[in-house]
Amino acid sequence: MHPIERKKLVSRHNPVLRQPEKMAPLSVGNGEMAYTVDVTGMQSYPDEYVFPLGTQSHWSWHSTGGRNVHTLEQLRLEPFDTHGRDVGYPTNAAGQEEAFHWLRQNPHRVQLGVFGLNLRSPDGDRIGLDELQDIEQILDLWHGIITSRFCAGGEVVQVVTACHPASDQIGIRIESPLISEGRLSIIIRFPAPHPQARGWGSSIGLNWEDSDLHGSICRSATRQGAQIERSMDEDTYHVRLAWTAGDLVEERPHTFRIIPDPSLSRFEFAVSVSPHEPQACEEFDATIDASRRHWAGFWQRGGALELADSRDPRATELERRIVLSQFLTALHSAGSLPPQETGLMYNSWFGKFHLEMHWWHAAHFAQWGRIDLLRKSMDWYSRILPKARALAASQGYEGARWPKMVGPEGDQSPSNVGALLIWQQPHPIDLAELCYQAEPTHRTLERYRDIVMESARFMASYAVWEQEGGRFVLGPPVIPAQENHRGDGTMNPTFELEYWFHGLGIALEWRRRLGFPPEPQWEHVRAKLSKPHAFNGVYEAHELISDTFEKANIDHPSMLGACGILPGKLVDRETMLRTLYRVRDDWKWETSWGWDFPMAAMTAARLGEPGLAVDMLMMEQVKNSYLVNGHNYQRDNLLCYLPGNGGLLSAVALMAAGWIGCPDSHAPGFPGNGTWNVRHEGLVRRL
């Protein structure tokens, strides 16, 4: 079989926009920084887009009023009876609303600035978005470069936009007669950090009010560059600007204009952001060349999958989603921190990241042969390990308990749900094992040893021995991945039981590889762990469920993950198959989330139902829709959802490359009836 023509495969899915896609703008980035643009190739009309046009980086965080206005230690914890002892959790805001909500919102990720074009008519009026004509904007995926062409005020404008792969720098080249006519300038605006809000996340828009909440001081300016210092309470960052030739004018607080020299027909502009004083900006050509090399190298290494010549009418759309999801997750989910659900696009949940989603964001990098992109965020667990240990100890447990909703420092956020979740606990073990599979060396074992051992130590400590049943149980209190269940009324969630068994098994194997002595308690917990409980022939979310399936069929069908995401060693295959059929037929899919569809597809694949796997993966539901830019839409205040993209890539890799112990057939998760022509290379089998 001939190798896949990767450039041809990737390039046929380049997004091409011929009108403003206000819910689906394009971005450039490098995993640590992203810059999202409108159809001008810059952020010229940010207030007219539904989707925020963000400039964000992993280092850019701010705390309203200062960094220690409130602390977790001052919160009154809600006690939960835990098999005869009280364990406190930060789940109740009553009587402590100010501290509770401040801690949820802080630190929050910062919008670093809005960098756009100001276009004027011959009469001097600003040209609006709806007045642009002959729009053509192309994202060249192979090189990571956006080229935007349009007509404004009777003249053609072309803008080329790229992000430097090794620094937080954007490079832009603008060509237009409007420059020499004095009708094109660069507008730089800095929004204020958002004031406190009590909703699920910070406001989706930009805060142009509250100018006294921040500072924007130009420290130096020449005809070819400037440096602006930004300040917000105790936090500062620096913006270095470079351009071909022209003048910088401060129009009003937090708003600057660069007026190009009228002798020019081409204008190059660069912006570099940093928590410290940044180095001089790279030349535009150097940024373009670096972007070309970086993204071509990305596509040429690791896995590839092609569905051309398939007779199933869904194949072209699935291939598009696969290609775009690779680009988007490399841009947004491959940084030094676990990403927020919306990546580096805009803030959801105040910009904090959710550790139960880390697997969905990043596990696929291992399956697609790009393990280096997973490793980048894995080291963060080692950095916050002392806080995870302290959290476990404060609740009377051993080892390290990983928080759910966190910022870069690893402090848990109070929540009536998140504090009681546990399915993020085995994630670092499974992800570390993926790293070991890719590089089975002693160095890998040493790099993640403490993460694996301390995670397992907590897991074994968390399980409680039930004398009457002669078994170990999980909870109460616990909230399962299907979050609409009460913490004090939940025990032995199906998915979490399988994940405990899976994670402890890997940890025990790591002890053997490292030459450590056995851990009899871990082995005992694993051997005597409760089995998932079935009701009326199907698995439910957990053992104490009191509602019938028809009343509990909302949110995540997490029980499917026990044999889909995971190998399903504790579950009965026939029972799980009946569960899959029941979920397919009766689940309220409109209440689900983007990663639920690939999770169901993985379950179907492992259970020998490849046709159903494709059906689940391509189900026509709003939350399983992928916009023209490739983002997985959920709702109007959650316009992108990277766990959906990552889940899609994990599912497709499993369906194409298979899993350890799968049937010996090509692409075992796809139908073998001739409707699918699946070509793949460089993919790695899942556990």
C-alpha positions, 0 to 999 in steps of 0.5 A: 500500500502506498503511503498517504499523500499527507499534504493532499489529505490535509489541504483539501480540508483547508477552511475557506470563508467567503463571508463573516462566520461570526460563530466560527472564526479562524485562529493561529497559534502554537500550543502556548498562545493563540490569536483568533481573527475575523475575516480581515485576518486581524481582530478588526470587528471584535464586537460584531462577532458572537465568538470572542476574538481572543489573544490568550496564552498559558501564562496570562492569569489575573486575580481580581483585587490581588492574589490572596483576597480569599483563601481556601482555608477560610471556607467553611466546609460541608461535612459528608458522612463517609462510612462513619466519619465526616469529610469536609468539601467546599460545596456550599456557598451559603453564608460565604458567597463572596469568598466562595465565588471569588475563589471560583473566579480567581485566578482567571485567564486574561485577554491580552489585547485586541489587535485589528485594522481600522478601515476608512472610506474616502469620506473618512467614515469607518468601514463596517463589517457588512460593507466588506466585499469579495471576501476570501479567507483561507486557513492553510493547515499545512503551514498554519497560515491565514490569508485574508483577501477582501475589498474595502472602500473600493480597494483590495486588502490582503492580510497574511497572519501567522504565529511563531511556533517557538514564542508568543508572537504574531506576525502580520503582513498587510498589502493594500492601496489603502495604506498610501491613501491614509485609510488603513491603520492598526488599532490596539485596544486592551479590555479590562478584566471582567468584574465578578460574576456568579454564572458558570463562566466569565462573560463571553464578551469583552469588557470595554468598561471599567477603565480604572481597573487596569493600566496601559502605559507606553514605555517606549515608542519609535517610528518602528516599534513600541513597548506597552506595559499592562497592569491589573492589581498585582499582575503585569505583562508586557506587549512589544510591537514592531512595524515597518514604519509609522507613528504610534498615537495614544488615542485614549486610555488603553487604545493606541493607533499605528499610522503607517507611513504613506509611502508604503504599499506593504506594511508588516506588523508584529506583536509579542506578549510576555509576563516579562519584558519580551525580546525584540520581535522576529521579522515577519519573513522569519515568523512565516518561515518558522510557521511553515516548517513547524506545521509541515513537520507536525503533519509529516510525523505521527499518524494519518488517516484517509477515508477517500473512496469510501462509499458511505456519504458521511466519510468526507465530513468525518475526514474533515473533522479528523483533519481539523481536530488534529490542527485545533488540538495541537494549537489549543491542547498541546501546551504546558498546562492542561487546557480549558474546554475552550482552549486558548480561544476565550474563557469558559469557567473563568479560564480554569481547566477541568482535570477530568477533561484532560484525558479527552484533550490529550490522550489522542496525542499518544494514539496518533504518534505525537507523544511529545504533545502529551508530555508537555502538560504531564509535568504540571502534575509533578509541579502541583503534587504537594498541593494534591497530597495536602488535599488528600491528607486534609480529607484523611486519605493517603497519596495525592487527590487531584482537584477538578477545576483549577488554575495554574497553581493547582488550587481546587475551586469550590463547587457543589459538584466538582469537589465530589468528582473522582474520575480525574484521579486515574487519568495521570496513571493512564496518561503516564502509561501511554507515555511509557508505551511510546517510550518504554524506558526507565527514564519514562518510569522515573519521570512519572513515578511519583504521579503514578504512585501517589495517584494509586495510593489515594485510590487505594485509600479512598476505597472503603471496605464493606464488611457485609458484602466482603468488598471495597466500595467507592462512595458515598459521597461521590458524584459520578461522571454523569453529574446529575446524581447527588453526592450523598446518594451515590455509590460504586459508579460503573465507570469509576469502578472500572477506572479504579481497577484499570488504574491500580493495575497499571500502578502495580505493573509500574512497581514491578517495572521499577523493581519496587516491592509489591503493594499488598493493599493495592492488590487487595483493593483491586481484587475485592473491588465491587463489580458494576451493578446491573439493573434490569439487564443494563448498567446504570450510572451507579449502584444506588440509583433510585430513578429508572433508566428513563428518568436518568438518561440525561447528561453523560452516559458514563457507564459506556466508558467502562468498556470503550475508553477502558478495556472493560475487564470488570463488566459483562459484555452482553450486559454492556451491549444491551446498555449500549442499545438502550442508550442509543434508543432512549438517551436524551442526546440533546443533554449530552456533551461533545465527548459522549458521542465518541465515547459511545463509538468506542464502546460500540467498536469494542463490542463488535458493532462497527456500524453502530460505532460510526452511527454514534460518532456521526449522530446528528445532534446539535452538540455533535456538530462541527463548525466550518472552523472545525470546532465542536459547537455545544451552545451559544455560550460554549461555541467551541469544546475541545474535549469533543475534538480530542474524543473524536480523534481517540475514537477514530484511532481506536476504530482504525488501529484497534486496541490490544486484544482486538480482532485481527482485521483491518480497521476493526471499528469500521464496517467491513462491508465495503462502504468504508475505505480506511487507510491509516499509518502511524496510529497506535493501538489503545489499551 
